[in-house]
Amino acid sequence: MDIDLNIEWVKVQLMVRKKFDEILDIQSILFIIGLQELGMNYQEFKKEQKLDIMHIGVCTVLLPFGYYKKIGLDNEGWPHFKNIKKISNTMVGEEQELLMKRAIIKYFDL
């Protein structure tokens, strides 16, 4: 990971830690972004709902990178997305993690 990206990622972690009093991993941050996009506070969710909320977070942060397009809201106000561009099959592990970190940093505009 390049130094600038690492510095920006640490800023995200510090911002999240300040708000939630702990350092969260990428999945937890994506879950929080999904909740924010839904305009919801944390509550008890079923496993499937948690995955859906995390998916909303993933789609939201990848919008500016052209991977998804928001197509609207359902009757319950949950956003739906269309996959526009596939993440390359050759992008695995650390490369995917770096993409998500860049996307989260951009989401928080740091």
KOLVEX-268693 format. One line per 5 residues: their letters; for each residue x, y, z of N, C-alpha, C. Coordinates in steps of 0.1 Angstrom, whole numbers, plus 5000, padded with zeros to 4 digits. Example, Ala and Ser with C-alpha at 12.3 -4.5 7.8 and 13.67 -1.06 7.14 Angstrom:
2
as	5132 4943 5078 5123 4955 5078 5132 4967 5078  5128 4978 5071 5137 4989 5071 5129 5000 5079
***
This chain:
110
mdidl	5009 4988 5000 5000 5000 5000 5009 5012 5000  5006 5022 4991 5014 5034 4991 5012 5042 5004  5022 5051 5006 5022 5058 5019 5010 5068 5020  5006 5075 5009 4995 5084 5009 4982 5077 5012  4980 5065 5006 4968 5057 5009 4968 5053 5023
niewv	4979 5048 5028 4980 5044 5042 4976 5055 5052  4981 5067 5049 4978 5079 5057 4963 5082 5057  4957 5082 5045 4943 5084 5044 4935 5073 5051  4939 5061 5050 4932 5050 5057 4932 5052 5072  4944 5055 5077 4945 5058 5091 4936 5069 5096
kvqlm	4934 5079 5087 4925 5090 5090 4910 5085 5091  4907 5076 5082 4893 5070 5083 4892 5062 5096  4902 5054 5099 4901 5046 5111 4900 5054 5124  4908 5065 5124 4907 5074 5135 4893 5081 5137  4888 5085 5125 4874 5091 5125 4864 5082 5130
vrkkf	4865 5069 5125 4855 5059 5130 4857 5056 5144  4870 5055 5149 4873 5051 5163 4867 5062 5172  4869 5075 5168 4864 5086 5176 4849 5085 5178  4842 5081 5167 4827 5080 5168 4822 5067 5175  4829 5056 5173 4824 5043 5178 4833 5037 5189
deild	4844 5044 5193 4853 5041 5204 4860 5027 5202  4862 5024 5189 4869 5012 5186 4874 5012 5171  4884 5005 5168 4889 5005 5154 4880 4994 5147  4874 4997 5136 4866 4988 5129 4873 4983 5116  4870 4971 5112 4875 4965 5100 4867 4970 5088
iqsil	4871 4967 5076 4865 4972 5064 4850 4967 5063  4847 4955 5067 4833 4950 5066 4824 4958 5076  4829 4961 5088 4821 4969 5097 4819 4983 5092  4829 4989 5086 4828 5002 5081 4818 5002 5069  4818 4992 5061 4809 4991 5050 4794 4989 5055
fiigl	4793 4982 5066 4780 4981 5072 4775 4994 5077  4784 5002 5084 4780 5015 5089 4776 5024 5077  4783 5024 5066 4780 5032 5054 4766 5028 5049  4764 5015 5049 4751 5010 5044 4739 5015 5053  4741 5015 5066 4732 5020 5076 4729 5035 5073
qelgm	4740 5042 5071 4740 5057 5068 4732 5059 5056  4734 5052 5045 4727 5053 5033 4712 5050 5034  4709 5041 5043 4695 5038 5046 4688 5048 5055  4696 5056 5062 4691 5066 5072 4687 5059 5084  4693 5047 5087 4689 5039 5099 4699 5040 5110
nyqef	4695 5038 5122 4704 5036 5133 4706 5021 5135  4716 5018 5143 4718 5003 5145 4707 4998 5153  4703 4986 5150 4692 4978 5157 4696 4964 5154  4688 4955 5160 4690 4941 5157 4685 4938 5143  4694 4931 5135 4691 4927 5122 4694 4912 5120
kkeqk	4686 4906 5112 4689 4892 5108 4701 4892 5100  4708 4880 5099 4720 4878 5091 4719 4883 5077  4708 4879 5071 4705 4883 5057 4704 4898 5055  4698 4905 5065 4696 4919 5064 4710 4926 5066  4718 4920 5075 4732 4926 5077 4740 4925 5064
ldimh	4739 4914 5057 4746 4912 5044 4740 4922 5034  4727 4924 5034 4721 4934 5024 4726 4948 5027  4727 4951 5040 4732 4965 5044 4746 4967 5040  4754 4956 5042 4768 4957 5038 4770 4958 5023  4761 4951 5016 4761 4952 5001 4758 4967 4997
igvct	4748 4973 5004 4745 4987 5001 4757 4996 5003  4765 4993 5013 4777 5000 5016 4787 4998 5005  4789 4986 5000 4798 4983 4990 4794 4990 4977  4782 4988 4973 4777 4995 4961 4779 5010 4961  4776 5016 4973 4776 5030 4974 4791 5035 4973
vllpf	4800 5029 4979 4814 5034 4978 4820 5031 4964  4815 5021 4957 4820 5018 4944 4814 5026 4933  4803 5033 4936 4796 5041 4926 4806 5050 4918  4814 5058 4925 4823 5068 4918 4833 5061 4909  4835 5048 4911 4845 5040 4904 4839 5033 4892
gyykk	4826 5035 4890 4819 5030 4878 4815 5015 4879  4816 5009 4891 4812 4995 4893 4797 4993 4894  4790 5003 4900 4776 5002 4902 4769 5015 4898  4756 5014 4895 4748 5025 4892 4735 5024 4901  4731 5034 4908 4719 5034 4916 4707 5034 4907
igldn	4698 5025 4909 4686 5024 4900 4673 5028 4907  4674 5031 4920 4662 5035 4926 4660 5029 4940  4648 5031 4946 4645 5026 4959 4633 5017 4958  4633 5007 4967 4621 4998 4967 4610 5004 4976  4599 4997 4978 4588 5002 4986 4592 5005 5000
egwph	4602 4998 5005 4606 5000 5019 4618 5011 5020  4621 5017 5009 4631 5027 5009 4646 5022 5008  4647 5009 5005 4661 5004 5004 4666 5006 4989  4678 5011 4988 4683 5014 4975 4687 5001 4967  4685 5002 4954 4689 4991 4945 4699 4996 4935
fknik	4708 4987 4932 4719 4991 4923 4720 4981 4911  4726 4986 4900 4729 4977 4889 4744 4976 4888  4749 4964 4886 4763 4962 4884 4767 4966 4870  4775 4976 4869 4779 4981 4855 4792 4975 4851  4802 4974 4860 4815 4969 4856 4819 4958 4866
kisnt	4824 4947 4862 4828 4936 4870 4842 4940 4876  4844 4936 4889 4857 4937 4894 4865 4925 4888  4877 4928 4883 4885 4918 4875 4887 4906 4884  4886 4894 4877 4889 4881 4884 4903 4881 4888  4912 4889 4882 4926 4888 4886 4929 4897 4898
mvgee	4919 4905 4902 4920 4914 4914 4916 4905 4926  4925 4901 4933 4922 4893 4945 4929 4898 4957  4924 4893 4969 4931 4896 4982 4934 4911 4984  4947 4913 4984 4952 4927 4988 4947 4937 4978  4946 4934 4965 4942 4943 4955 4927 4948 4957
qellm	4919 4938 4960 4905 4941 4964 4904 4949 4976  4912 4946 4986 4912 4954 4998 4916 4968 4996  4926 4970 4987 4931 4984 4984 4920 4991 4977  4913 4985 4968 4902 4991 4961 4891 4996 4971  4888 4987 4980 4877 4991 4990 4882 5002 4999
kraii	4895 5002 5003 4900 5013 5011 4900 5026 5004  4904 5026 4991 4903 5038 4983 4889 5043 4982  4879 5034 4980 4865 5037 4978 4860 5043 4991  4863 5037 5002 4858 5042 5015 4864 5056 5018  4877 5058 5015 4883 5071 5017 4876 5081 5009
kyfdl	4873 5078 4996 4866 5087 4987 4852 5090 4993  4846 5080 4998 4832 5082 5004 4832 5092 5015  4842 5091 5024 4843 5100 5035 4850 5113 5031  4854 5114 5018 4861 5126 5012 4872 5131 5021  4881 5122 5024 4893 5126 5032 4905 5128 5023
***
